[in-house]
Amino acid sequence: MWVNPRKLRACSNQPLKNAQDQQVKRKISDQQVLQLHYDPDQFKGIPKKKEKDEFKEEQNLNQILNQINIENFKCACPNHDKSILMVVLDPNLKSHERLKCSQCIVELEPNSRNMGLNKAIGITQDNYKKKKEQIEIVVECCYKDIEQIKNNLIQLKSHLINKLDQMLEITNMWMKDLQNYKEIEYNFANEIQRIVDSEDKHEIDQLLIEIKPLNMKWIPKLQSNLYQFSSFKEYSICQTLLKKLAQEKTTSIKKKEAQKSYSPFPKNQIFQKEPDFYIRQRLPSMKE
């Protein structure tokens, strides 16, 4: 519906009755020609996806059934070149032997079960539709169950990923604590005291005792999330390593290697390196 601009200008000079008229005036200008359109179907709502699928399925079904061409049916007798008129319902006959033309009908036995071709086509189409509906019901039930399984697997996947992310975050914070433990300040007086006490004090054992609470802080947090993956090979490996970290001491070989690389000056190292210097320091006192 087209609106004359002149009429719009005339209407614009009249007093506005309500807020709706004011809104219309703001939208309509004197230099525009508007086409007012009302769609009665816009308020009916959008059809559901299921209704669309059913409509599409019905169209496909009708298309399949309409493709049946009676002219393509051949008579059971290859010598007859006539249209099919009847279907013989004999279970002992094969499918192509049941189609009979007008010439075959004369030769049929009186008590034979038979049916007109159009009627047979109608019954087969109805049976086909019913079978499709039954298949649809069965498939729909299975589909819903499988869809629930899928949704639960997606939730399980998300849950497992979250658990793995939590454990990775635990290991990151654990490693960060160990890095912070390594950062010690240098103090000359303390280092001298360590040299003096080195003969009687096993520092590696002491450090292992000191670091054990740090490890025990994180081991239970990791184990509480790790048990859900007990069926995996990696679970056993992680558990073995956690037990090893929970121990207070390392093996004797690793302990000796650590003491060798970490211990301060060995016993009598000072006198072994520079013996002449200390002898010269003692000579004056010995001469006296």
C-alpha positions as a printed NumPy array, in Angstrom:
array([[  0.   ,   0.   ,   0.   ],
       [  1.48 ,   3.311,  -1.145],
       [  0.922,   6.561,   0.713],
       [  0.698,   9.921,  -1.04 ],
       [  3.32 ,  12.35 ,   0.313],
       [  0.858,  15.22 ,   0.038],
       [ -1.53 ,  13.423,   2.342],
       [  1.299,  12.815,   4.749],
       [  2.1  ,  16.524,   4.801],
       [ -1.541,  17.294,   5.439],
       [ -1.623,  14.793,   8.27 ],
       [  1.551,  16.233,   9.72 ],
       [ -0.135,  19.618,  10.21 ],
       [ -2.937,  18.133,  12.29 ],
       [ -2.587,  17.858,  16.077],
       [ -1.179,  14.564,  17.329],
       [ -3.676,  12.438,  19.244],
       [ -1.351,  10.096,  21.086],
       [  2.221,   8.912,  21.454],
       [  1.848,   6.464,  18.583],
       [  1.067,   9.325,  16.189],
       [  4.138,  11.144,  17.428],
       [  6.278,   8.127,  16.677],
       [  4.814,   7.843,  13.179],
       [  5.533,  11.515,  12.508],
       [  9.168,  11.095,  13.51 ],
       [  9.608,   8.217,  11.105],
       [  7.815,   9.734,   8.115],
       [  9.418,  12.65 ,   6.316],
       [  7.962,  14.864,   3.623],
       [ 10.605,  13.823,   1.149],
       [ 10.014,  10.048,   1.473],
       [  7.453,   7.739,  -0.024],
       [  6.784,   4.82 ,   2.253],
       [  5.279,   1.509,   1.496],
       [  3.276,   0.256,   4.444],
       [  3.305,  -3.511,   4.573],
       [  1.698,  -5.874,   7.013],
       [  2.567,  -9.538,   7.046],
       [ -0.126, -11.546,   8.827],
       [  2.169, -14.584,   9.08 ],
       [  4.931, -12.821,  10.981],
       [  3.221, -13.432,  14.312],
       [  2.54 , -17.108,  13.739],
       [  6.03 , -18.044,  14.858],
       [  8.71 , -20.068,  13.205],
       [  7.854, -23.753,  12.696],
       [  9.82 , -26.134,  14.816],
       [ 12.714, -28.095,  13.359],
       [ 10.904, -31.349,  13.975],
       [  7.893, -30.183,  11.966],
       [ 10.182, -29.166,   9.116],
       [ 11.88 , -32.565,   9.184],
       [  8.545, -34.38 ,   9.149],
       [  7.32 , -32.288,   6.242],
       [ 10.517, -32.963,   4.317],
       [ 10.28 , -36.689,   5.072],
       [  6.696, -36.735,   3.816],
       [  7.74 , -35.052,   0.606],
       [ 10.527, -37.586,   0.049],
       [  8.129, -40.455,   0.701],
       [  5.582, -39.154,  -1.783],
       [  8.308, -38.629,  -4.346],
       [  9.445, -42.233,  -3.975],
       [  5.918, -43.604,  -4.307],
       [  5.11 , -41.438,  -7.304],
       [  8.078, -42.843,  -9.173],
       [  6.261, -46.155,  -9.595],
       [  5.507, -46.598, -13.287],
       [  3.056, -49.363, -14.142],
       [  4.296, -49.453, -17.698],
       [  7.651, -50.743, -16.511],
       [  6.052, -53.868, -15.031],
       [  6.573, -56.92 , -17.227],
       [  4.314, -59.922, -17.494],
       [  5.457, -63.236, -16.074],
       [  5.183, -64.716, -19.537],
       [  7.856, -63.168, -21.781],
       [  5.787, -63.905, -24.917],
       [  2.925, -61.681, -23.776],
       [  3.26 , -58.026, -24.656],
       [  0.313, -56.648, -22.735],
       [ -0.213, -54.435, -19.685],
       [ -0.255, -55.934, -16.204],
       [ -3.729, -56.202, -14.696],
       [ -3.384, -58.592, -11.782],
       [ -1.037, -59.857,  -9.113],
       [ -1.167, -63.512,  -8.078],
       [ -0.634, -64.022,  -4.336],
       [  0.989, -67.423,  -4.538],
       [  3.863, -67.941,  -2.06 ],
       [  5.408, -70.563,  -4.346],
       [  5.926, -68.064,  -7.144],
       [  8.834, -65.671,  -7.483],
       [  8.293, -61.923,  -7.568],
       [  8.411, -61.554, -11.363],
       [  6.141, -64.611, -11.807],
       [  3.246, -63.03 ,  -9.912],
       [  2.485, -60.292, -12.427],
       [ -0.223, -61.324, -14.924],
       [ -1.645, -59.639, -17.996],
       [ -5.137, -60.073, -19.504],
       [ -4.039, -63.128, -21.477],
       [ -2.567, -64.785, -18.37 ],
       [ -5.746, -64.213, -16.385],
       [ -7.651, -66.571, -18.652],
       [ -5.217, -69.359, -17.791],
       [ -5.411, -68.829, -14.017],
       [ -6.975, -71.446, -11.806],
       [-10.365, -70.499, -10.358],
       [ -9.309, -70.854,  -6.718],
       [ -6.043, -68.903,  -7.029],
       [ -5.533, -65.891,  -4.803],
       [ -5.104, -62.76 ,  -6.826],
       [ -5.539, -59.013,  -6.595],
       [ -5.925, -56.16 ,  -9.034],
       [ -2.739, -54.263,  -9.819],
       [ -3.985, -50.824,  -8.668],
       [ -5.28 , -52.272,  -5.426],
       [ -1.978, -54.103,  -4.852],
       [ -0.034, -50.91 ,  -5.466],
       [ -2.229, -49.005,  -2.981],
       [ -1.794, -51.683,  -0.284],
       [  1.967, -51.874,  -0.788],
       [  2.247, -48.092,  -0.538],
       [  0.21 , -48.052,   2.68 ],
       [  2.347, -50.829,   4.131],
       [  5.469, -48.951,   3.116],
       [  4.267, -45.815,   4.892],
       [  3.401, -47.778,   8.038],
       [  6.802, -49.452,   8.023],
       [  8.49 , -46.071,   7.644],
       [  6.48 , -44.724,  10.59 ],
       [  7.389, -47.732,  12.747],
       [ 11.057, -47.395,  11.812],
       [ 10.85 , -43.706,  12.668],
       [  9.469, -44.533,  16.129],
       [ 12.145, -47.131,  16.842],
       [ 14.946, -44.949,  15.521],
       [ 13.672, -41.939,  17.467],
       [ 13.748, -43.902,  20.726],
       [ 17.276, -45.143,  20.06 ],
       [ 18.347, -41.72 ,  18.845],
       [ 17.238, -40.046,  22.063],
       [ 19.122, -42.579,  24.193],
       [ 22.267, -42.238,  22.07 ],
       [ 21.949, -38.462,  22.228],
       [ 21.867, -38.646,  26.034],
       [ 24.94 , -40.897,  25.959],
       [ 26.69 , -38.392,  23.722],
       [ 25.814, -35.484,  26.017],
       [ 27.072, -37.412,  29.038],
       [ 30.299, -38.278,  27.23 ],
       [ 30.773, -34.614,  26.404],
       [ 30.282, -33.757,  30.076],
       [ 32.68 , -36.548,  31.057],
       [ 35.228, -35.262,  28.576],
       [ 34.919, -31.775,  30.012],
       [ 35.206, -33.158,  33.556],
       [ 38.329, -35.163,  32.73 ],
       [ 39.933, -32.236,  30.953],
       [ 39.227, -30.03 ,  33.965],
       [ 40.746, -32.647,  36.272],
       [ 43.842, -32.94 ,  34.122],
       [ 44.156, -29.167,  33.981],
       [ 43.886, -29.029,  37.784],
       [ 46.633, -31.617,  38.181],
       [ 48.848, -29.805,  35.704],
       [ 48.311, -26.609,  37.649],
       [ 49.23 , -28.433,  40.877],
       [ 52.489, -29.647,  39.339],
       [ 53.258, -26.14 ,  38.075],
       [ 52.768, -24.62 ,  41.528],
       [ 54.747, -27.467,  43.093],
       [ 57.667, -26.859,  40.74 ],
       [ 57.436, -23.135,  41.422],
       [ 57.751, -23.792,  45.165],
       [ 60.837, -25.909,  44.525],
       [ 62.348, -23.148,  42.416],
       [ 61.697, -20.687,  45.238],
       [ 63.334, -23.107,  47.687],
       [ 66.493, -23.035,  45.557],
       [ 66.776, -19.27 ,  45.857],
       [ 68.916, -18.897,  49.016],
       [ 70.86 , -15.819,  49.993],
       [ 74.624, -15.876,  50.348],
       [ 75.874, -15.146,  53.879],
       [ 79.617, -15.257,  54.497],
       [ 79.331, -15.926,  58.231],
       [ 76.889, -18.787,  57.689],
       [ 79.108, -20.308,  55.019],
       [ 82.128, -20.194,  57.349],
       [ 80.056, -21.91 ,  60.01 ],
       [ 79.1  , -24.593,  57.507],
       [ 82.798, -25.2  ,  56.82 ],
       [ 83.472, -25.545,  60.544],
       [ 80.527, -27.925,  61.08 ],
       [ 80.952, -29.929,  57.884],
       [ 82.735, -32.845,  59.567],
       [ 79.901, -33.615,  61.946],
       [ 76.834, -32.515,  59.999],
       [ 75.215, -34.337,  57.065],
       [ 73.641, -31.461,  55.145],
       [ 71.967, -33.572,  52.444],
       [ 69.945, -35.435,  55.045],
       [ 68.988, -32.149,  56.63 ],
       [ 67.91 , -30.661,  53.324],
       [ 65.813, -33.714,  52.548],
       [ 64.111, -33.333,  55.915],
       [ 63.477, -29.658,  55.249],
       [ 62.057, -30.223,  51.759],
       [ 59.78 , -33.093,  52.776],
       [ 56.97 , -30.813,  54.152],
       [ 56.978, -28.934,  50.862],
       [ 56.493, -32.171,  48.94 ],
       [ 53.886, -33.474,  51.368],
       [ 51.944, -30.262,  50.855],
       [ 51.307, -31.114,  47.188],
       [ 51.359, -34.932,  47.074],
       [ 47.854, -35.43 ,  48.613],
       [ 46.368, -32.77 ,  46.343],
       [ 47.675, -34.568,  43.298],
       [ 46.684, -38.034,  44.512],
       [ 43.095, -36.942,  45.209],
       [ 42.631, -36.163,  41.513],
       [ 44.855, -38.885,  40.11 ],
       [ 42.869, -41.906,  41.327],
       [ 40.212, -41.357,  38.637],
       [ 42.771, -42.426,  36.044],
       [ 43.829, -45.639,  37.774],
       [ 43.126, -47.73 ,  34.647],
       [ 45.883, -45.974,  32.699],
       [ 49.54 , -46.973,  32.628],
       [ 50.592, -43.419,  33.437],
       [ 48.731, -43.656,  36.751],
       [ 51.126, -46.336,  38.05 ],
       [ 54.14 , -44.317,  36.929],
       [ 52.885, -41.204,  38.686],
       [ 52.107, -43.144,  41.875],
       [ 55.618, -44.617,  41.942],
       [ 57.153, -41.174,  41.585],
       [ 54.89 , -39.711,  44.282],
       [ 55.915, -42.457,  46.719],
       [ 59.527, -41.737,  45.935],
       [ 59.046, -38.026,  46.61 ],
       [ 57.306, -38.828,  49.899],
       [ 60.379, -40.659,  51.207],
       [ 62.668, -38.806,  53.553],
       [ 65.974, -39.995,  52.061],
       [ 67.239, -40.82 ,  48.622],
       [ 69.123, -43.961,  47.684],
       [ 72.674, -44.347,  48.878],
       [ 74.173, -43.817,  45.411],
       [ 72.331, -40.569,  44.804],
       [ 73.091, -39.471,  48.342],
       [ 76.859, -39.933,  47.836],
       [ 76.746, -38.109,  44.522],
       [ 74.822, -35.236,  46.07 ],
       [ 77.208, -35.002,  49.034],
       [ 80.194, -34.987,  46.709],
       [ 78.827, -32.144,  44.609],
       [ 77.308, -30.163,  47.476],
       [ 79.69 , -30.561,  50.456],
       [ 81.969, -27.658,  51.387],
       [ 85.741, -28.064,  51.596],
       [ 86.697, -31.666,  52.431],
       [ 88.585, -32.571,  55.558],
       [ 92.171, -31.174,  55.765],
       [ 91.772, -29.538,  52.326],
       [ 93.362, -26.283,  53.48 ],
       [ 96.54 , -27.955,  54.748],
       [ 96.794, -30.149,  51.68 ],
       [ 96.664, -27.276,  49.22 ],
       [ 99.2  , -24.924,  50.753],
       [101.356, -26.79 ,  53.381],
       [104.497, -24.642,  52.829],
       [102.617, -21.505,  53.8  ],
       [101.623, -22.904,  57.197],
       [105.06 , -24.324,  57.815],
       [106.662, -20.936,  57.197],
       [104.169, -19.37 ,  59.604],
       [105.279, -21.802,  62.347],
       [109.048, -21.576,  61.785],
       [109.676, -18.384,  63.852],
       [107.919, -19.791,  66.862],
       [109.795, -23.046,  66.561],
       [113.186, -21.21 ,  66.412],
       [112.349, -19.333,  69.551]])
